Structure formats: C-alpha cells, structure tokens
Amino acid sequence: MLVSDRVQGLLSRERGLLGDVQAFLEAQGAPPEVVGHARQALRNLDEAFLLVVVGEFNAGKSSFVNALLGAAVLPEGVTPTTDRIYVLVHGEQPGQMEPTSDPFVSRLTYPLPSLEGVALVDTPGTNAIVRQHQALTEGFLPRADLVLFLTSADRPFTESERQFLELAARWGRGVIMVVNKADLLETAEQREQVRTFVETGARGVLGLTPPVLLISARGEQRGGDAGFAALRSLLQARLSETERTRLKLLSPLNTASQLLSGEVTRADAARATLSDDLRVLGDLEAQRATHGETMLGELDGQLNRVSRLLSEFEVRADRFIDARLRFSNLRGLLNSRELEEDFRREAVADLPEAIDRQFGTMIDRFVEANLHFWEDVQAFLIRRQPSQEVARTRFSYDRAALLDGIAGSAREHLATTTEQELARNLSRDAEDAMKGVIGGLAGGVGIGAGIGALVGASALDFTGGILAGLTLGSLGLFVLPNKRIQAHRQLRSRVAELREALERIVRREFEREQDRADTRLHDAISPFTRFTRQEQARLDAARTRSGELRAELDALQGEVKALG
C-alpha cells in the first residue's frame, strides 16, 4: 500500500471508524457472522490486496488462474477440482502450502513477481453440487478488494451467476467481468452478442457498466490470446500503487456500509416486532377483561340454577307444612322424630345432592374456561415469531426467553390449577363463611370436594330450624293455625337467607380466584412489558448512533474515492 501522509491520515481514521462500527454491532447484539465480518474488515487493512476469482465450477477458473500466472499452479479438470480457497502469494519456494487459521483456506506460495503486493484468490465453484463450496466462496467475498467474475462463453451470465453478482454488489465490491472460452465463438458477431449480453446483465445488477473482457485461457496457455493481453493491461492499471491503495481502503468501508445497512434493517424489523408485541399485550389484556366478564355472566346463570333448586325446595316445604300442620294430623304431630324424617324425605328430598351436582358443574365450567384461556394465551405467544431479519440477534434471543417465560407460566398454571385444588379452596372458604353467616342453621355448606357431606349436614340443621316449635308438644291445640303461618314465614326467611349467603359466598370465592388468575397473567407478562419499553429506548438510541456512523462513513468513503 502506498502510504503518504494523506493516506496515513485516512488509514488512521478508518481504523477508528471500523472499530466504532464493530463496537456498535456488538452492543446491538448483531448475529455472530455480522460481528465477524466487522472484525475481518478491520484486519483486512493489514492484509495483502486480495484479487478474488469467482464463478461457476465449469467456467474454467483454475485454468484461468494458471494462464494468468503463466504456470501450472492449480489442478485443472472437468469436475469441481477446487474444494477450498487457495490464496496465492509471491514466495521463493514454488508450490509451498502453508496452513492458515481457517481449515478451508490454504496459502500457496509461488515465485511470481506479478503477485508482489497482491494475493490472488481462487475460490470453489458457485454452483457446485457440494453446497459447502458455495458457502466458502460467499463467506470469503466480503474480504475481496477486487473481484474477477468469470463466466463461460458457452453459458454466459446464468441465473446463479446473476444471484452471486448481486451478493458482490451488496458488499460494494469492484468487479471485472471475464468471459472465458471465447475461442468457442466463431464469429465477431457472436463475440459481440455475448459481450453485450454479459455487459447488460451485469449493469442491471451492479447499477454501473463494468469492464467486460472476452478471453480464452486455453488459447493463452497454447501460445497467447488477445483477450488475455487486454486483461493484463487492465489489471496493471487497476493494480497500480495508487489504485490499489484506494481499493484497499475502500473495501472495508464498503463492508462497514453493508453491515450498518443490515443493522438498520434489523432494527426496523425489531421495532415493528415490538410494535406488534405491544398490540398483542393490549389484546391479551382485553381478552382477559372479556374472559372475566364472560365468567361472571356464566356464574349468574349457574347461581340462578341453584336458586331454582332452593325455590323448588321451598314449594315442597310449603306443601309439607300445609299438609302436616293440621288438627287432622294430631297423631303425626305427637311424634317429632317421625315428623322430621318425613320432612327430610318429602321436602328436603335430593336437595343436598342437587346442590352438590350444581356446584360441581359450576366449578368444572370455571376451571375449564380458565384453562382454555391460558391455553389460548400460550398458543398465541408461541405463534409470535419475529421476522427473519432479526433471527439470531440478541434481541431475538432475549425476546424468545421472555415469551418462553410467559408460556412457561401458562404451562405451570395449567399444571397446578386443577379442579381438585380449586374445589378444595372454595369448599374451605365457603364452609367457614357459611358458619359465620347462618351459624347453627348450617353446619357448613361446602363447595367442591366433600360437598355432599357438608350440604347434608347443613340440611340436618336447616330441617331442625324449620321444624323447631312445630311439634304438638310445643304448639298447643289453639294456636296451631297461627303457628302454621309463622312456619311459612320462617321457611321463606331462612330460604332467602340461605340463597343470599350462598350467592354472596360463591361470588366472592369465584371473583377471588379470578383475581388470582389475573395476577398470575400480569406477573408473567410484566417482564416482557418492561423489555419492550427498554428495547424501544435502546433502538431509538441506536438509530441516532447509526446515523452518526453513517455520516462519518459516507464522508470517509468520499475522501478515499477521491484518491483515484
């Protein structure tokens, strides 16, 4: 590299800028290969000028390199013969292979003065059957300072070549188009048609018209080729000290430009993902509210069924009182135990079992609806995959970890919120509350596990309370009609009290459980909500820093281009 004071100043600034770009990409959590390209761009400043030969495996690259060097340095053949990247440099020992840190890159020395200051790179074919070969070439392309793009006259500028040239264009690499096997073209008209076709295709990809030279590697090896002579003259101009210095400084800057553009694209995709995430969080909150309202509405219907059971009991009890509390039934009124048994059989009947079944249905429905809601939350979050642009970034990994945490909370809720647990909690709380509400009239009305026994015990006390004072021994013959009226009133009062107490307790317990479910959802989502806000702030700051680096990069690129 020609190092003048001006170049030294540019070189120093470029090192600093490339270091800043690398630090920025690392701070943003860019994919590992992106950070690797940034590191390599900085190292490239200290490497030899890389003249990289690329093309399809049947374009004759190895033959072309041998013809260019004027020596049989690389193996040639009709099948893919290059399975690695060969970096050819000037050296005193011919054909000496030197290992590199990359197992797929070999350094080969050859005593050729034309290589002084330049490393000629032969790459595997871009359309070889072994996909690793193309990956090697594409991975090495960002290191190129100048690209010799080889195509073949018998199949000029194929679709795969066009796609690979697009990659070179994205990295901002200077390209010379070389059409090999030009000896297959018999007329000048054919040669011009091929040259125009390749030139037009390349211009459409690169946005500018690159040099297009038609050569014959075989003709050069057999005694000389006019196209090769023109290519050597062009390379001599492109590889002059001044031009080589300009391209050497420009290549890492073009790499940095591509990396910054990629980071902007990823940041925009992340910002769009966060926007969607915030909308999703809002949707989840709305779904939670709707779910709560739906459950309360269903609870009203379930409680109405309980109320109907109590109303049916009330009707049966009224009929029993009217039928039994009469002078015509004096013999029955003398036996209080028999009277109670008849009341339980005819009036109470299957009330405990019916209430038991109704509360079981109520709990089943509540648990089922809550589990379905959590399953919907889990499935919804699993589908929230970020766009491909942010794949393998730290943003993507952090976000995925938080979403997995929310889904994990859902799975934990599905595992721990069982029908038995909910029933047990509601039963315990309801029993304690019922004792406080109606005291001795109900030994405890349970909800869920053991409800039959609890409601049965309640029915015993309830029955005793209704019939208290109704036996002949306590009433007396002359007050029987009045006592019958009082019994009806007492029945209605106690049934209303039981209906109100049951509804109040059930609503309280169900609302408490719903609040616990809402709290679990809120606790699970809160870290992700904080993450979205923090990431938005980070992305805003990154946008500002990216703009600053872009301005410095554009200014330095302009100064480097002016060297030529």
Buried (B, 14 or more C-beta within 10 A) or exposed (E): BBEEEEBEEBBEBBBEBBEBBBEBBBEBBBBEEBBBBBBBBBEBBEEBBBBBBBBBBBBBBBBBBBBBBEBEBBEBEEEBBBEBBBBBBBBEEEEEEEEEEBEBBBBBBBEBEBBEBBBBBBBBBBBBEEEEBBEBBBBBBBBBBBBBBBBBBEEBBBEEBBEBBEBBBBBBBBBBBBBBBBBBBEEEEEBEEBBEBBBEBBBEBBEEEBBBBBBBBBBBBEEEBEBBEBBBEBBEEBBEEEBBBBBBBBBBBBBBBBBBEBBBEBBBBBBBBBEEBBEBBEEBBEBBEEBBEEBEEBBEEBBEBBBEBBEEBBEBBBEBBEEBBBEEBEEBBEEBEEBBEBBBEBBBBEBBEBBBBBBBEBBBBBBEBBBEBBBBBBEBBEEBEBBEBBEBBBBBEBBEEBBEBBBEBBBEBBEEBEBEEBBBBBBBBBBEBBBEBBEEBBBBBBBBBBBBBBBBBBBBBBBEBBBEEBBBEEBEEEEBEEBBEBBBEBBEEBBEBBBEBBBEBBBBBBBEBBEBBBEBBEEBBEEBBEBBEEBBEBBEEBEEEBEEBBEBBEEBBEBBEEBE
